[in-house]
Amino acid sequence: MDDRAWLSAWGKAARDDTGRCVAWNPLYQHLDDAMAVAEKLIQSWVSPQIIARISSELPDGIAGVRVLTSWLAGVHDVGKVSPAFSVQVNDLAGYMDRYGLDYKPALASDPKRREVGHAIIGHLAVRDWMVDDLGFARRKSMAAQLASVVGSHHGVPPERAQLSLARDRADLAGTGVWHRLRWFLLDRATDRIGGREVLARYRNVRLSLPSQALLTAIVIIADWIASNDELFPLRPVEALSREPEKPDDDRTRERLEYGWSSLALPAQWSAQPIPDDRDQLFQDRFGYPDASLNPIQRAAVNAAVAQGEPGMLVIEAPMGSGKTEAALLAAEALAGRSGADGVFIALPTQATTDAMFSRVRRWLDRLPGSSDGRAVSLRLAHGKAHLNDEFAGMVHRGRYGCVGDDEAAIVHAWFSGRKKSVLAAFVVGTIDQVLFAGLKSRHLMLRHLALAGKVVIIDEVHAYDVYMSQYLHRVLHWLGAYRVPVVLLSATLPPDRRSELLQAYDTGRGRETPGALADGYPQVSGTGLQSVVLPLPEPASSVQLDRIGDDLDMLTEYLSRHLSEGGCAVVIRNTVTRVQETAEHLSATFGVDAVTINHARFLACDRAEKDRDLLRRFGSPLGECERPDIHIVVASQVVEQSLDIDFDLMVTDLAPADLVLQRLGRLHRHRRARPTPVRQPRCALVGVLDWNTGPVVAVPESRKVYGEYPLLRAAAILHGRDTLSVPHDIAPLVHAAYGHTPVGPKSWQPKLAVAERIAADRAQQRRRAAGDFLLGESDAADDLCGWVRAGVGDVDDDSPQGLAQVRDGEESLEVLIVQRDVDGGLLVPDWVRHGGAQLPLDGPVPYRLARVVAACSLRLPYALSHSGVIDDVIRELEASRFTSFDKTPQLTGQLVLVLDQHRQAKLNDYRLTYDLRRGLVHDRI
């Protein structure tokens, strides 16, 4: 064939506003660029932990990783040499026809063309070439596996039906010159890695699914970088009129040097060996002069150092015992052994994630960074990250200074966006970002790459229900297969739950979990470790347990009596409506200024300020605490997890036993002087219709949230107890709560048995429901074909599809709040920053106002979000669509609720009122 023919294929084209092709890169240049970028990624960006995982399956180890990633990047777009792809740009048709690459223009409108994408054609070309020219087996071979990597490089692995269609439609794939040109490009890429004999050495190699997923992710990133025309500029289309240029290695090197230096990815983190002086390490990392590790922290670090190979570490200890510090120090030790170049810290909610981000940032200030002293990358990963002022400030500045004005970490622009943010070295994110790695979705392999190179820390691991746990177990299975070190943290973890988590991880490693695990609390356990049970701290804190009726007057009298000399109390309710009703009643007695309300039905910006206010007034005495003399916080479960706040007195609705104990972690959390009546820790249980009848019945609102069985069992476990010893009673009570031994009075047993059967049936239904989009296990197939079959498409933690899958649809409908002015225009809500500012109706919303409006997000109550009404509610909200929002990236596609000047709106037969103290209130019209 004419050796110029293959130069005519094109790889990437840019168009002007009229759709005319104005710039392009021939395919050979794009493939050369991608190949060079892949080599650079392996050399200086991909985690050593990932390289070690892939190299363990190759006869030539790390050298083989370099060879395969370079070759795959060099052939990933070979399927673009096809009529199905080339027909898209008419401007290039005549040019390609000049070299015999003809096709029928009618293919552009062929309904099957989109099903035969260039990734599908590339898959077949790679497999056929390796089989026909190199003698690889056609099925269950390295040829099929590498072909599936090429076929998956747009984030969705091929389906068998797509491959069959491509074979049947030769007019779309192209024969003759098209076929020979694809072979030519495959030969060329092979020559560039050393020739056919280099690929032939892998003829009998079989790659695991985890290795295929990682290779695919690296190829995707190489493709994305090489496709960025700011880094790898396009050539003017006028070059088509001249004689085609031959590939030029010098030019490719120049393009790589320019593109890579312009990209300026942050350095890899390299963990330093853990010194023998653990106390000095603790002081250095967290800035506590003369401090020393407590027993649980010391045991965790020692266990991480002693763990012979990457595995799971489980740290169970009371609330406020420094588990976060223990996990971060353990992560350093684990990373040093495994080659991990970062840490992913996952928490239950956005609020707890924001609080953790600040702590991790301070840790990074003191953490030895990259080997060359450059900054490492840091990211806050959740749907409202851009509303976090600390993170937004880092984005704006591009970096932040630490001690000595050296850069510790940087928020790099390349890691922006939902698919790339988790690829940063250090990530603080919601648990959704981890659970999505178990959800069949587009670009899933990037999520796997993001986790596979790090140490993964999951906080509050007890907080995830039956449904979410199916995804968590599957992700732990894959993390085990990737040999990722994992640290799990919990204050209240049932023994069976611990066994399930360890077993999920061990199945990925292909190992059996020991049948009997040590009992005791607190403890540090893990794969390949002897469990270490530690003595409980002395003296124990004895919490007086009271029971009062579910009557607001009785609650008022109880609080008045115990706060007679002052003090700070918290009343925790299980629903927002109960929070609002309780706060309204208490305000009449104690005064509006003495009662604070906190729940999830405030604007996101208002919630963030309320959380900061809680920390400011009720946080650690070591900080700048502005604790009032007397105050009552009425809150929902938002105060239950991860917020370091401390109260003198607690009242809580009856909840599952482990959550009651978790709430007690906010009672007398710190050492401080307290008024005499509340010097003894005291908690009152409420939310029961009548404590004097048996079995007791929780109020309907609580049963709707948690179900009857866990509430009834909690009441049975606590029956007859007037005191709790914390933390000594934590383990026995949690074990009893999740065990199967009868608890409570004999007369309660029939009702407990019925409730248990109903709960078990519900749990089984939820397990089955979770399986619809659950990723298969790591050994479920030989190659990536069909890996995410019947998936949910693109997801993130703003995506209804994604959250509905990993959280069992528990997230309610979210809207943006704006106000209507007297002339029918739109305003920023009058009580927030830039309140009352005019919003355009047609043109884009200015950035500073768009950011404020994006922070005015609000979740609607269940009454307006459940399956019976949600379609009607969405239709009604979509009637208020604004051209200006659709033209603004931060606001496009969002549902908008417009309030009037009185902060009210009507929606689906409800009157909604946004009260600045109480949050969103809904009343049926």
Protein Blocks (a to p, Z undefined) as FASTA:
>chain_A
ZZklmmmpcfbdcddfkopafbdcdfklmmmmmmmmmmmmmmmmpcfklmmmmmmmpfkl
mmlmmmmmmmmmmmmmmmmncfklmmmpmklmmmmmmnopacdfklmmgmklmmmcfklm
mmmmmmmmmmmmnopafbhpfklmmmmmmmmmnopacdfklmmmmmmmmmlnogajlmmm
mmmmmmmmmmmnnpjklmmmmmmgccdfklmmmmmmmmmmmmmmmmmmklmccddfklmm
pccddddfklmmmmmmmmmmmnopacddddddddfblmlmmmmmnopghiacdfklmmmm
mmmmmpmbdcdddddddehilpmmmmmmmmmmmmmmnopabdcdddfblklmmmmmmmmm
mmmmmgccdfnopacddddddfklmmpmklmmmmmnopacdehhiafbdcdfklgcjklm
mmpmbdcddfklmmmmmpccehklmmmmmmmmpccddehkllpcfklmmmmmmmmmmmmm
nopacddddfbdcfklmmmmmmmmmmmnopacdfbdcedddddddehiacdddddddddd
ddddddddddfklmmmmmmmmmmngpadddddfbfklmmmmmmmmmmmnopklpccddfk
bcfklmmmmmmmmmmmmmcfklccdbdfbdcddddfklmgopacddfbdcdddddfklmm
mmmmmgokbgcdddfklmpgcdddehifblkbccddddfklmmmnojmlmmmmmmmmgoi
abdcdfklmmmmmmmmmmmbdedjfklmmmmmmmmmmmmmmmmmmmmmmmmmgccdfklp
fblnhklgoiebjadfkbfklmmmmnoomaccddddddddfkopacddfkbghihiacdf
kbccdfklmmmmmmmgccddfklmcmklmmmmmmmmmmmccfklmmpmklgopacddddf
kopaceehiacdddfklopadddZZ
